[in-house]
Amino acid sequence: MARDTADGFAHDRFSPVREAFDANLASGADVGAAFCATLEGETVVDLWGGFADEARTRSWEQDTIVNVYSTTKTMTALTALLIADRGELDFDAPVARYWPEFAAAGKENVKVSHLMSHSAGLSGWKEPITKDDLYDWDKATSLLAAQAPYWEPGTAPGYHAMTQGYLVGEVVRRITGKSLGTVFREEIAGPLGADFHIGLPASEDARVADLIPPPPGSTISDRAESELQANMSNNPGIDVSETRTRAWRGAEIPAAGGTGNARSVAEIHAILANGGVAKGRRFLSEAGCRKALELQVEGQDLILGMPARFGLGFGLAGGVTPLPNPNTIFWGGYGGSIAIIDMDARTSFAYVMNKMAPTTTGDMRGFGLAMAMWDALGVI
């Protein structure tokens, strides 16, 4: 099949989604990509196409996976929601209840909910660190535990682009005795047979698509206007080529290091879209799923420089992101990947790609596919 048309399937009513996906490939907006959607727990669209590398020598196959940067945060959030639903984690509790060292430097009252909603004031490390330090869990977490917040926790959002995964992940580790990637694998991805990894085994490296960096001079680090933005972007700097290394892929970086495909993202988030049940198995209670919808903080994000509304681990509809149904949660990754969960329509969408846009939280390729889905569902 020509690589500018999709492999996979879309149920007849969703044929416009296939057309939009094919248009992205044909125009060059995408080099390689995948899109998947579930409805009432059934996978109704599963498309992939294009190439897994910039030189267009490797086809993007059914089992191709790719680093999705911050779409990984949605898996980290789901893992925390699962533990909270079991009664082991209280989002309103101080982080120090689970992680005593975290109380240092005036953080004794910082809540787990602040970590989940990017409002803990720990958007970056104050100590200079290197990219290799991202692979040192104990160092990355102990530095955050020791430092004072950049702003009063809970008063404003400020995107914790890299730090959120270490913060939430350490709380999970203190509670369960296991790394976040292990809990996610054992309790979510494994039971679902979902091909998403926070810590990718070396045996899977051959299936990973190469990310193609966005144009030079166009990223958030290039646009940093404040010390906070510069700190988040440049300590350490973001190097897309690092995602091709075994060190990055194998490490557990729960805010940015996840590797998967659209199918795995959409089918995992069918849990949240369907009141806690996916593939006939209950993972969470419905109330536990709806915790994600509870607004924690809103306002001008100190890092992203735009209005944001955060629930527990996800962005909420409103502000710069109007969505057709109110009970919708989402987040995306640097370059363009995105996960959307519409609890009203009981649907989950996921888009992943290798040609990166300069955006931090998704772009119109993924949103356009989601809009085509909502249109076909009669929501818009």
Buried (B, 14 or more C-beta within 10 A) or exposed (E): EEBBBBBBEBBEBBEBBBEBBBBBBBEEBBBBBBBBBBBEBEBBBBBBBBBBBBEEEBBBBEEBBBBBBBBBBBBBBBBBBBBBBBEEBEBEEBBBBBBEBBBBEEBEEBBBBBBBBBBBBBBBBBEEBEBEBBBBBEBBBBBBBBBEBBBEBBBBBBBBBBBBBBBBBBBBBBBBEBBBBBBBBEBBBEEBEBBBBBBBEEEBBEBBBBBBBBEEEBBBBEEBEEEBBBBBBEBBEBEBEBBEBEEBBBBBBBBBBBBBBBBBBBBBBBBBBBBBBBBEEEBBBBEBBBBBBBEBBBBEBBBBBEBBBBBBBBBBBBBEBEBBBEBBBBBBBBBBBBBBBBBEBBBBBBBBBBBBBBBBBBBBBBBBBBBBBBBBBEBE
